[in-house]
Amino acid sequence: MRLLNRQLGIKNFAPLKPLFMDLHMGSHTYLRAFAMAPVISIAVEKGWSESASPNVRNPPALVFKFSQMDEKLKAAYRATTEGKFPEALRLFLNILHIIPLIVVDSRREVDEVKELIEIAREYVLGLKMEVKRKELKDDLVRQQELAAYFANSKLQKIHMRLVLTSAMTICFKGGNYATAAHFARMLLEGSPNEAQAKKARQVLQACGDRKDANQLNYDYRNPFVVCGATFVPIYRGQKDVSCPYCASRFVPSIAGQLCSVCELAVVGADASGLLCFAAQTR
């Protein structure tokens, strides 16, 4: 736990407790000697073989392997495609929680682990905004803002098209025609299916040169990231703080609080960085 705190700034270990238990159980086997004798616990070593020297201890066997992450990612993608956002959010969060406990065997896999963190972070943030948007029944302006911010995420193309269609529709219904037209153009540039393309062209035609009815805290001309806690844009040049583990960005006032994206690390904490490979230096 101290190591995870130093490397990644992790302070909230509650989500990791069941994973720690799995690690412990998976790294031991148990042998019953006699009926009245206690069970003997034997450590299971990684890569053990009969020819291994009994005087050399290898690292413990791990139940979590990087190769398993591919199936977990596919399941999370599938839930997103099917619109099961709470389930998809749970699956992406689970990926973020398992990664600190994974050990890989090559520098190439180190880069893949870092890429997976970025993917999971983008989806967790976007899905949290979408879940929040659906809770806001009466605040139409905020609904449009959250839909617009979700469309700023780095997602798979199939999911990006779904998000753009949603943002376009929500903004059009809210009377923000210029913003709806912007999303319609983005959708048409993203190789939509026939139904999506037809809807985007209809929205563009209906919007014409009409302006937005409401002022949104959203400027697509100015690059930005979204604060993981307040769900407001942090535009280029503005100060921010970040999570030392998942690298989510936050407005400065969030420093010292628990990261609301990975739900593990302290925002702005000083940490050395993820180490998941024996020969890795940083």
C-alpha positions in Angstrom: 0.0 0.0 0.0 2.9 2.4 0.8 4.4 1.5 -2.6 1.2 2.3 -4.4 0.9 5.6 -2.5 4.5 6.6 -3.4 4.2 5.6 -7.0 0.7 6.7 -7.9 -0.6 8.8 -5.0 -3.2 6.2 -4.1 -5.0 7.0 -0.8 -8.4 5.3 -1.2 -7.7 1.5 -1.0 -11.3 0.5 -0.4 -12.0 -0.3 -4.1 -8.8 -2.4 -4.1 -9.6 -4.5 -1.0 -11.3 -7.3 -2.9 -8.5 -7.3 -5.5 -5.9 -7.6 -2.7 -7.9 -10.6 -1.3 -7.9 -12.2 -4.8 -4.1 -11.7 -5.1 -3.5 -13.2 -1.7 -5.7 -16.3 -2.4 -4.3 -16.7 -5.9 -0.7 -16.7 -4.7 -1.1 -19.5 -2.2 -2.1 -23.2 -2.3 -3.1 -25.2 0.8 -2.1 -28.7 1.8 -3.8 -30.8 4.4 -1.3 -33.1 6.1 -3.3 -34.9 8.9 -6.9 -34.9 10.0 -6.2 -33.0 13.2 -3.3 -30.9 11.9 -3.7 -27.3 10.6 -3.7 -26.7 6.9 -0.3 -25.9 5.5 -0.1 -22.7 3.4 2.4 -22.9 0.4 3.3 -19.9 -1.6 2.9 -20.2 -5.4 5.7 -18.7 -7.4 5.5 -17.1 -10.8 7.0 -19.3 -13.5 7.7 -22.2 -11.1 9.1 -25.4 -12.6 10.5 -28.7 -11.1 14.0 -27.7 -12.2 13.9 -24.5 -10.3 16.4 -24.1 -7.4 14.8 -24.5 -4.0 17.1 -21.8 -2.7 16.0 -19.1 -5.1 12.6 -17.4 -4.4 10.7 -16.1 -7.4 8.0 -13.4 -7.4 4.6 -14.6 -6.3 2.1 -15.9 -8.9 -0.4 -13.1 -9.8 -4.1 -13.8 -10.7 -4.3 -10.5 -12.7 -2.5 -10.6 -16.0 -2.3 -7.9 -18.7 -3.5 -10.4 -21.3 -6.9 -10.5 -19.4 -7.4 -6.8 -19.9 -8.3 -7.2 -23.6 -11.4 -9.2 -22.8 -12.3 -6.7 -20.0 -11.9 -3.9 -22.5 -14.1 -5.6 -25.1 -16.8 -6.2 -22.5 -16.7 -2.5 -21.5 -16.9 -1.4 -25.2 -19.8 -3.8 -25.8 -21.7 -2.3 -22.8 -21.1 1.2 -24.2 -22.3 0.2 -27.6 -25.5 -1.3 -26.1 -26.2 1.9 -24.1 -25.7 0.2 -20.8 -23.7 3.1 -19.4 -23.8 2.3 -15.7 -22.5 -1.2 -16.5 -19.9 0.2 -18.9 -18.8 2.7 -16.2 -18.3 -0.2 -13.7 -16.3 -2.2 -16.2 -14.0 0.7 -17.1 -13.5 1.6 -13.5 -12.6 -2.1 -12.8 -9.9 -1.8 -15.4 -8.4 1.3 -13.7 -8.5 -0.5 -10.4 -6.7 -3.6 -11.6 -3.9 -1.9 -13.6 -1.8 -0.9 -10.5 -1.7 -4.6 -9.5 -0.4 -5.8 -12.9 3.2 -6.8 -13.7 4.1 -7.0 -17.4 7.1 -8.7 -19.2 8.3 -6.1 -21.7 8.7 -2.4 -22.3 6.2 -2.6 -25.2 3.6 -3.8 -22.7 4.4 -0.9 -20.4 3.4 1.5 -23.2 0.2 -0.6 -23.8 -0.6 -0.3 -20.1 -0.3 3.4 -20.2 -2.5 3.5 -23.3 -5.1 1.4 -21.6 -5.1 3.8 -18.6 -5.8 6.7 -21.0 -8.6 4.8 -22.8 -10.3 3.8 -19.5 -9.9 7.4 -18.1 -11.6 8.9 -21.2 -14.5 6.5 -21.0 -15.0 6.8 -17.2 -15.0 10.6 -17.4 -17.4 10.7 -20.4 -19.7 8.1 -18.9 -19.9 9.9 -15.6 -20.9 13.0 -17.4 -23.5 11.1 -19.3 -24.9 9.5 -16.2 -25.0 13.0 -14.6 -26.7 14.5 -17.6 -29.5 12.0 -17.4 -30.1 12.9 -13.7 -30.7 16.6 -14.7 -34.3 16.6 -15.8 -35.0 20.3 -15.5 -31.7 22.0 -16.4 -31.7 22.0 -20.2 -28.7 24.2 -20.5 -26.5 22.0 -18.3 -27.8 18.9 -20.2 -26.5 20.5 -23.4 -23.2 21.4 -21.9 -22.6 17.9 -20.6 -23.5 16.4 -23.9 -21.1 18.7 -25.6 -18.3 17.9 -23.2 -18.8 14.1 -23.7 -18.4 14.8 -27.4 -14.9 16.2 -26.7 -13.8 12.7 -25.4 -11.4 10.4 -27.2 -13.6 7.4 -27.9 -13.8 4.6 -30.4 -15.3 5.8 -33.7 -18.5 3.8 -33.2 -19.0 5.4 -29.8 -18.0 8.8 -31.0 -20.8 8.7 -33.6 -23.3 7.8 -30.9 -22.1 10.6 -28.7 -22.2 13.2 -31.5 -25.7 12.1 -32.5 -26.8 12.6 -28.9 -25.2 16.0 -28.5 -26.6 17.1 -31.9 -30.1 16.1 -31.0 -30.0 17.5 -27.4 -28.7 20.9 -28.6 -31.2 21.1 -31.5 -34.1 20.4 -29.1 -32.7 23.0 -26.7 -32.8 25.7 -29.4 -29.0 25.9 -29.7 -29.0 25.6 -33.5 -25.4 26.8 -34.2 -24.0 24.3 -31.8 -26.3 21.5 -33.1 -25.1 22.3 -36.6 -21.5 22.0 -35.4 -22.1 18.5 -34.1 -24.0 17.5 -37.2 -20.9 18.5 -39.3 -18.6 16.5 -37.0 -20.9 13.5 -37.3 -20.9 13.7 -41.1 -17.1 13.8 -41.1 -16.9 10.6 -38.9 -18.2 8.1 -41.5 -21.7 7.7 -40.0 -24.1 5.0 -41.0 -27.0 5.8 -43.4 -29.5 6.7 -40.6 -27.0 8.9 -38.7 -26.0 10.7 -41.9 -29.6 11.3 -42.9 -30.4 12.7 -39.5 -27.3 15.0 -39.5 -28.2 16.4 -42.9 -31.8 17.1 -41.7 -30.4 18.9 -38.7 -28.1 21.0 -40.8 -30.9 22.0 -43.1 -33.2 22.9 -40.2 -30.5 24.9 -38.4 -29.4 26.9 -41.4 -27.9 30.2 -40.2 -29.9 30.2 -37.0 -28.1 31.2 -33.8 -28.0 29.6 -30.3 -30.9 30.4 -28.0 -28.8 29.9 -24.9 -25.3 30.7 -23.9 -23.3 27.5 -23.2 -20.0 27.2 -21.3 -18.6 25.6 -24.4 -16.3 26.9 -27.1 -15.3 24.3 -29.6 -12.9 26.7 -31.3 -10.7 26.7 -28.2 -9.1 23.4 -27.2 -10.0 22.2 -23.7 -10.1 19.3 -21.3 -13.0 18.7 -18.9 -12.5 18.9 -15.1 -13.1 15.4 -13.7 -14.9 16.8 -10.6 -16.9 19.9 -11.7 -17.5 18.9 -15.3 -16.5 22.3 -16.6 -14.0 23.0 -19.5 -10.4 23.9 -18.7 -9.3 25.8 -21.8 -5.8 25.9 -23.1 -3.6 28.3 -21.0 -5.7 27.9 -17.9 -4.2 26.5 -14.7 -5.1 23.0 -13.7 -3.9 20.1 -11.5 -3.9 16.4 -12.4 -4.3 13.0 -10.9 -0.9 11.3 -10.5 -2.4 7.9 -11.5 -5.0 8.3 -14.3 -3.8 11.9 -15.3 -7.3 13.3 -15.2 -7.3 17.1 -15.1 -9.0 19.3 -12.6 -9.5 23.0 -11.7 -6.9 24.1 -9.1 -9.5 24.2 -6.2 -9.7 20.3 -6.4 -6.1 19.8 -5.4 -5.8 17.6 -2.4 -9.1 15.9 -3.0 -9.7 12.3 -4.1 -9.7 11.9 -7.9 -13.3 11.5 -8.9 -12.4 9.6 -12.1 -10.2 6.7 -10.9 -11.5 7.1 -7.3 -8.1 6.0 -6.0 -5.4 8.8 -6.0 -5.2 12.2 -4.5 -5.3 15.1 -7.1 -2.0 17.0 -7.3 -0.1 14.5 -5.1 3.6 14.1 -5.6 4.2 10.6 -7.0 7.0 8.8 -8.9 4.8 7.2 -11.5 3.6 3.7 -12.5 6.1 0.9 -12.4 4.8 -2.4 -13.8 7.9 -3.9 -15.4 11.0 -5.2 -13.5 13.5 -3.4 -15.8 11.4 -0.2 -15.9 13.2 3.0 -14.7 10.2 5.3 -14.7 
